[in-house]
Amino acid sequence: MGSRGNRRRTRATVLAVANSLLVVVCLGVSVALFSQNQWILRAAAVVAVLVAVGASLLVRHQLLVERLAHSEERAQVAQEYSRITGARVVENAEFVDLMQRRLDKIDERLDKIDQEVATVVAAGDKHSQADAPTVVDLKLRGLAAS
């Protein structure tokens, strides 16, 4: 942020100098017009042209400096974004790998449960569904026992 503020200060200074040069030249040409002397008017015109060229060169130079600084900043932002994207890709791959391992463990547990259920079903239960006591039967048995 400090470099950006410094760049603004530099830009403002250069543009202020260019504008002040143009104002000074305009005042000088105005004074030369009222003097009615041809040589002074010609000299003021030549100086005005030279100062105007100098001011335009200052503005052009500042524009080029700003464009260069902006392009460097954009390149830096692009590199930072690329670095962040690379880190995100790695994090995403690690997350996918972790989730895949968790899913594999869950699948293994489900396979074990399926095997146990299949073993119990294959062995056959000594009580069928019809013979199994209901909650009401268990409550009645509890009342009868007390």
Stockholm file with secondary structure:
# STOCKHOLM 1.0

chainA/1-146         MGSRGNRRRTRATVLAVANSLLVVVCLGVSVALFSQNQWILRAAAVVAVLVAVGASLLVRHQLLVERLAHSEERAQVAQEYSRITGARVVENAEFVDLMQRRLDKIDERLDKIDQEVATVVAAGDKHSQADAPTVVDLKLRGLAAS
#=GR chainA/1-146 SS CHHHHHHHHHHHHHHHHHHHHHHHHHHHHHHHHHHCCHHHHHHHHHHHHHHHHHHHHHHHHHHHHHHHHHHHHHHHHHHHHHHHHHHHHHHHHHHHHHHHHHHHHHHHHHHHHHHHHHHHHHHCCSSCTTTSCCHHHHHHHHHHHC
#=GC SS_cons         CHHHHHHHHHHHHHHHHHHHHHHHHHHHHHHHHHHCCHHHHHHHHHHHHHHHHHHHHHHHHHHHHHHHHHHHHHHHHHHHHHHHHHHHHHHHHHHHHHHHHHHHHHHHHHHHHHHHHHHHHHHCCSSCTTTSCCHHHHHHHHHHHC
//
